Amino acid sequence: MKDINETKPMATKEAPTFKGHSTVSANKYKINPNRPYIVKNLLLAGQVGMIAGESNLGKSAVMSSIASSVAMEQDMGYLKVKQAAVLYVAVEDPEGILERAYPFMQTAPDDAAAFEVLDEGPDLSDLNEVVAFRDYAQEFQKYHYCEKLLIVFDTLNLSIGDADENSAKDMSRVFKNAQFIAKTTGAHVLFIHHVGTGDKGRPRGSSAMKATLDTLLTLEKAEDDTGRASMLLQKKQKRIPVGKTWFLSTPSLSCKQR
């Protein structure tokens, strides 16, 4: 009978790698109870999220409110906020974003982080443009002396070039590239997008979006006396529990959790 030790492979000094990647030991891994966040229990650092809703429901206004809170490090109700610079890519309506942010940022303290609006964005289906934008985002961080960063693409369909939002292959590539930006900058990368005509509770286009996203928030109409209210629902959180629904009233965007 063979000695069992004779069947074991010879040990090497260095662990093997695949395409430059090595394994992480589950035997020694310890969960970090304090995951780095931009908005605690809502937007984690290094992840990709989305706010989806119908047209003219106030998605950009809601995002401007959230981004202003992040820049000024103002907690959102029961949600703790860590200060981060905001890079808002608003190809569709940059002046509109500045106008929506104005009511919040006009009284911003001197120590507020940068809230900058960019009127040109990358084609996130093109890896060369993705790398160039990642490099720009890192320079943005250095210029504004910010460790944490929130990147917003408003809207998704203006950030994907000729890619088809109904194609699982195209959308998987786009969101893989967004994850690359998030992980290499430490930012939370968040998309503004529309919902489908038949289902107001999911993003328009390929189901690959929801499958790939870390965070999915939907903005939906709410029944109230004014007809100007909406709800921000947490539909998906990949690494944290799904939280409460936010009730928002416009134009003030005052909010209450339920």
Secondary structure by P-SEA (a helix, b strand, c coil): cccccccccccccbbbbcccbbbbbccccccccccccccccccccccccbbbbcccccaaaaaaaaaaaaaaccccccccccbbbbbccccccaaaaaaaacccccccccccccccccccccccccaaaaaaaaaaaaaaaaaaccccbbbbbccccccccccccccaaaaaaaaaaaaaaaaaaccbbbbbbcccccccccccccccccccccbbbbbbbbbccccccccccccccccccbbbbbbbbccccccccc
